[in-house]
Amino acid sequence: MSGAASGPSRAPYALLAPFVILFVVFTLWPLVQSVPLSMSHTFGPGASLHVGWSKFSLALEDPRFYTALRNTLVFTAGSVFIQLPVALALAVALNQPWLRGRTLFRLAFFAPQLVGLVFTAVLARVLFQKQNGLANTLLAEIVGPLNSLAPGVFPSPGAMLETPWLEGLALTTLIVTALWMYAGFNMVFFLAALQNVSRELEEAATIDGAGRWARFRHVTIPAIRPVAAFVVLLSIIGSFQLFEMPYIMLEEGTGPRDKGLTLVTYLYKNGFEAGDLGYATAIGWLLALLLGGVAVAQRVLVRDEAKP
Amino acid sequence: MSRGPGSSVPLRLAAYAVLAAAAAVVLVPLLYLVTSSFKPAADFFTSMFLPLGDGFLGVRWDALTLEQFRKLGQTDIDLPRAMVNSIFLSSVTSVLATLICAAAGYALTVYRFRARAAADWLVVAALIIPPPLLIAPSYQWLHTLGLLDSYAGLILPAIAPAFGVYLFRQAAKQSIPPAMVEAARVDGASELTIFFGIGLPMLRPMIGAFVIITFLAMWNNFIGPQVVLQSDAKQPLAVAIYQTQTGYYSDYGVLMAATLVAVAPVAVLFLFLQREFLSGLTSGAVKG
């Protein structure tokens, strides 16, 4: 140890103390408490009764839990297989050296992030109304001329105005809204990764006679793989926790016939509308286990693919 | 203008067309948000964007009005109060969270001490806890502590995010040269002086990014206030506007104006700090 006794030896603890104390009290302790709570039936926030694993078996026999799980998985698939490829395509386009207006395009694609999740949901709920909503009004305007060109192929404008975005199509609407909101966000990560791809390596590949696709496949993709893995994982984790969007946009937070019910919406409704904190926490643990499984699977997959 | 290898003119035009179309899709809802905030109530549904008429470009410009904004103070939910609540909660949370995370990330990088490995492990392990798991136990715990329906109950759990410590640890590794810290120590500077005088200034880019990240997170925090706060007067904008929307008072024009007002401060903040925000956001992922 160097210098004064009160120097380096105590300083790191002093600097870490605020974080550690708050973290232990407000994150770690609730995490510890979540174990007994998931095995309790609560009567208000103050009183509870130990009920063993029954909240977990309740979930595994609950058809609404499976509906929520299925919807969450479909939404997650939409994020990974639709939104991320769109984000990557936008990033590749923006990364072209000849492109003009890059900053403006990037700002435009990122703009939904400024609106934020809650206000996007409020706006989307208005946009996707039947009859008067902008989405249906625009669709009706578009199919009008198309119908006169090719009669019978497209629905009539009147039918378009009835598109049930927030009802039967709730899950699709959530995927579309998330696409609108997060494609530009994920694009930023891909773009940062693409800008780190070595120009020399690309030029060397070009000199060796590699075509556009071969360069993308053998130089670009391997170079951005770590970031892509990170974005995929982040996207899966975020999608599994989808709550505000459906809760604000859909009737009852779930849409008719649970069309847009998600795991966290179900957790919230059980905990804070039905008052069953134990069941909410059991659902929380099932969610945590699913995410843990995803993280492990992703690790294994990425490691395997990274091997030559 | 020189042509790059293999990017032909038609291909470039196609790329511009696709990008422009995508930008239009992204911006149309925002255009709708802005225009419908300035429309008279009677025109809300009769025109898509601006009220139609025989003015310049077929728009009735003189019909544009601030009436929706004037009505903001008269809804059954006190939106001006909610705005003040949001600004208070977001500012306090972002400043405290940034200081606390910067101090912890700095400590984990600059010092060698016995508990460091354990603290490092704690930070990374904490990243995998899904927040929804903690909603119900936190609610119970805040009830026990008597912090329900208080701002402390909302702020205290939000100012020690593990991912913040993680980000600052990464930033400190890259930007604080150990030799500089050692030199200051030799000059007799106290450890706290070194943190505030050398550490924090060197971490400035990440501080800028993290202030925005945490400000936005609290500004858009919905589930937190919904669970912790009970009195309507304490609610921030995110919950207040949701209540405006679901209440029997559902006037779309006012709802859009309220949303625009809620979004505007954040958008302005972002436009000023855009570069720092984007680089801070991606630094953890790209430089790893």
Interface residues (C-beta under 8 A of the other chain):
Chain A: S2 G3 G7 P8 S9 A11 P12 Y13 A14 L15 L16 P18 F19 V20 L22 F23 V25 F26 T27 W29 P30 L31 Q33 S34 L37 T42 P45 G46 L90 A93 L94 Q96 P97 W98 L99 F105 L107 A108 F109 F110 A111 P112 L114 V115 G116 L117 V118 F119 V122 L123 A124 R125 V126 L127 N132 L134 T137 L138 W180 G184 V188 F189 A192 A193 N196 T206 G211 R212 P226 V227 F230 V231 I237 F240 Q241 F243 E244 Y247 I248 L263 V264 L267 Y268 G271 F272 L277 G278 A280 T281 G284 W285 L287 A288 L291 G292 A295
Chain B: M1 R3 G4 P5 G6 S7 R12 A15 V18 L19 A22 A23 V25 V26 L27 V28 P29 L30 Y32 L33 F45 M48 I100 C101 A103 A104 Y106 A107 L108 V110 Y111 F113 A115 R116 A119 L122 A126 I128 I129 P130 P131 P132 L133 L134 I135 A136 P137 S138 Y139 Q140 W141 H143 T144 L148 L156 P157 I159 A160 A162 V165 R185 S190 E191 L192 F195 L216 W219 N220 F222 I223 Q226 V227 A238 I241 Y242 Q245 Y252 L255 M256 T259 A262 V263 V266 A267 F270 Q274 L278 L281 T282 A285 V286 G288
